[in-house]
Amino acid sequence: MFGKEMRMRRILKRRTGKTVIVPMDHGVSVGPIQGLADIRRAVSRVAGGGADAVVIHKGVACRGASLKGEDMGLIIHLSCSTSFSLDPNVKTLVCTVEEAVKLGADAVSVHVNLGNENEGRMLNDLAATAQAAAEWGVPLMAMIYARGDRIQNEFDPAGVCHAARLGAELGADIVKVNYTGSTDSFRKVVDGCPVPVVIAGGPKTDTDRAVLEMVRGAVEAGAAGTSIGRNVFQHQDPGKITAALGLIVHEGAGVEDALQFLESPVRRVA
């Protein structure tokens, strides 16, 4: 367990026990979208803003968009699907824990969608990955959503609570789930999950305030931080929005303080 604990410190900062993760695995699911066309620059910009970790796929990690010289954790994503699939909610393992370790991963992640007819296969993949991660001493983040044919509302607090607890029960060290829309409802998610919980960012929002209010609400509920993609790497200043998230997550700043920082004439991160 010592190796896993050491690696967790690359993801959850010892000073606060919290994290700002930026997932950048979208190139597999939807291609080189705006903000990720130049993946090396994208990684560099959020690193400059103080991101604690990024999530990327193995091919990107082994072709130079790694974290050499960056004080930032590397999470390699092990599962995927594409927008061309007849059912994009069905995720398939495309990398092993061993491969990720050889690429220098500090942690690995797996995506599971509940309520899908292939839910059983994805749960089996999660459990097998948890076993392998434990053997290698590598933290596992489970991205779990109630997102399938039987799901009417993937943000429903009951479904999010269940998703978070399931991830912990099957061996995840961190779970990533949707924010339920309010501090009170999300507190139940955190209270019902024995491992750290981080929130997803969802689709690109219209305003910075909407993102910051969501993050502040989650942190007040006890969340361990964020794992927000599009609302960071597609921001007009990815480094600065990353730093603003860090102010809330690590410093306990309020929404107005974070907005004031965003609006201040601080140098952009290249």
Order of alpha helices (4+ residues) and beta strands (2+ residues): alpha-beta-alpha-alpha-beta-alpha-beta-beta-beta-alpha-beta-alpha-beta-alpha-beta-alpha-beta-alpha-beta-alpha-alpha-alpha
